[in-house]
Amino acid sequence: MIATLREFWASRTPAARIAVTVTSVLVVTALLAWTTYSIDKARTRLRAAVTTLQAQARQVDTQADEIERLRGKPAAQASQTDLRTHIQNQVNAAGLTRALGRVDATDADQVQVVFGSIAYAEWLAWIERLQMQQIHLDTCRIEALATRGMVNVTATLVRARSK
């Protein structure tokens, strides 16, 4: 193979040798420039991706710390007061008294509430607050009213049972 290349090179005129050499140098230079440009573009993209990934890693670390903190925290204890009284106090605290129809205790750990014409968003927020206090929605009937966002609600709430 090398002998064939030497024979090819020797058979060329000096001008042809210069032309082949210059063309080869130009091709190698163009390939080197293209490779450098591609590497620079990739480095720029990767730098942005690394910054994003570092931010995500910090967020995951923060969330992992929060999970560990919450695992070590004792569970919220359900209120041991009379459930009917507690629900009435929560209705008053949330400012929902105007919509409350009645609160009936069916037993020590179960209460039925009836709301007339209450904003659905207010109802959901109130239920979320009760769930944080270990009082859960057992059954619920929600009727949409003609006024947008307003509902009538009949619900049974139960206190979480100790395990």
C-alpha positions in Angstrom: 0.0 0.0 0.0 2.8 2.4 1.0 4.6 1.5 -2.2 1.5 2.3 -4.3 1.2 5.7 -2.6 4.9 6.5 -3.2 4.5 5.5 -6.8 1.4 7.7 -7.1 3.3 10.7 -5.5 6.4 10.2 -7.6 4.4 10.2 -10.9 2.9 13.7 -10.1 4.5 16.9 -11.4 5.7 19.4 -8.8 2.7 21.6 -9.5 0.3 18.7 -8.9 2.1 17.8 -5.7 1.6 21.4 -4.5 -2.1 21.4 -5.5 -2.7 18.1 -3.6 -0.8 19.3 -0.6 -2.7 22.7 -0.5 -6.0 20.9 -1.0 -5.3 18.4 1.8 -4.3 21.2 4.2 -7.5 23.1 3.3 -9.7 20.0 3.9 -8.0 19.3 7.2 -8.3 22.9 8.3 -12.0 23.0 7.3 -12.7 19.7 9.3 -10.8 21.1 12.3 -12.8 24.4 12.2 -16.1 22.5 11.8 -15.2 20.2 14.7 -14.2 23.1 16.9 -17.5 24.9 16.1 -19.6 21.8 16.9 -17.7 21.3 20.2 -18.2 24.9 21.2 -22.0 24.7 20.4 -22.3 21.5 22.4 -20.3 23.0 25.3 -22.7 26.0 25.4 -25.8 23.7 25.4 -24.3 21.5 28.1 -23.3 24.4 30.3 -27.0 25.5 30.2 -28.2 22.0 30.9 -25.7 21.6 33.8 -27.0 24.8 35.4 -30.6 23.6 35.1 -29.7 20.2 36.5 -27.8 21.8 39.4 -30.9 23.8 40.3 -33.1 20.7 40.1 -30.6 18.8 42.3 -30.8 21.6 44.9 -34.6 21.4 44.8 -34.6 17.7 45.2 -32.2 18.0 48.2 -34.5 20.6 49.7 -37.5 18.4 49.2 -35.6 15.4 50.7 -34.8 17.5 53.7 -38.4 18.5 54.1 -39.5 14.8 53.8 -37.1 13.8 56.5 -38.3 16.7 58.7 -41.9 15.7 58.2 -41.2 12.0 58.9 -39.7 12.9 62.2 -42.7 15.1 63.1 -45.4 13.4 65.1 -48.8 13.2 63.3 -51.3 15.9 64.1 -53.6 14.8 66.9 -57.3 14.9 66.4 -59.1 17.3 68.6 -60.6 15.4 71.6 -63.3 18.0 72.2 -66.9 17.3 71.3 -67.0 17.0 67.5 -70.2 19.0 67.1 -68.7 21.9 69.1 -65.4 21.7 67.2 -67.2 21.8 63.9 -69.3 24.7 65.0 -66.2 26.5 66.1 -64.5 25.8 62.7 -67.6 27.1 60.8 -67.4 30.3 62.9 -63.7 30.7 62.4 -64.0 30.3 58.7 -66.8 32.9 58.5 -69.3 30.4 57.1 -72.0 30.9 59.8 -74.2 32.8 57.3 -74.5 29.7 55.1 -74.7 27.1 57.8 -78.2 25.5 58.0 -77.5 23.0 60.9 -75.0 20.8 62.6 -76.3 17.5 64.0 -74.1 15.0 65.9 -75.1 11.5 65.0 -72.5 10.1 67.5 -69.4 11.1 69.3 -67.2 10.8 66.1 -69.7 11.7 63.4 -71.5 15.0 62.5 -73.8 15.9 59.7 -73.6 19.5 58.4 -76.0 21.3 56.0 -74.9 24.4 54.2 -77.3 26.5 52.0 -75.9 28.8 49.3 -72.1 28.6 50.0 -69.3 29.3 47.6 -67.9 26.0 46.4 -64.3 27.3 46.8 -65.0 28.3 50.4 -66.5 24.8 51.1 -63.4 23.1 49.7 -61.0 25.3 51.7 -63.0 24.6 54.9 -62.9 20.8 54.2 -59.1 21.0 53.6 -58.7 22.7 57.0 -60.8 20.0 58.7 -58.7 17.2 57.1 -55.6 18.8 58.5 -57.3 18.4 61.9 -58.0 14.7 61.3 -61.6 15.2 60.5 -62.6 13.6 57.2 -65.5 13.8 54.8 -67.5 10.5 54.9 -70.4 11.3 52.6 -71.4 14.4 50.8 -74.1 15.7 48.5 -73.5 18.9 46.6 -76.1 20.7 44.5 -75.2 23.4 42.1 -77.3 26.6 42.4 -78.3 28.9 39.6 -75.7 31.4 40.8 -72.3 30.5 39.4 -70.0 29.0 42.0 -72.7 28.6 44.7 -73.8 25.3 46.0 -75.9 23.6 48.7 -74.1 21.0 50.7 -75.1 18.1 53.0 -72.1 16.3 54.4 -71.2 13.8 57.0 -67.9 14.4 58.8 -66.1 11.8 60.9 -63.2 12.1 63.3 -60.2 10.0 62.3 -60.1 6.8 64.3 -56.9 6.1 66.4 -54.9 3.2 65.0 
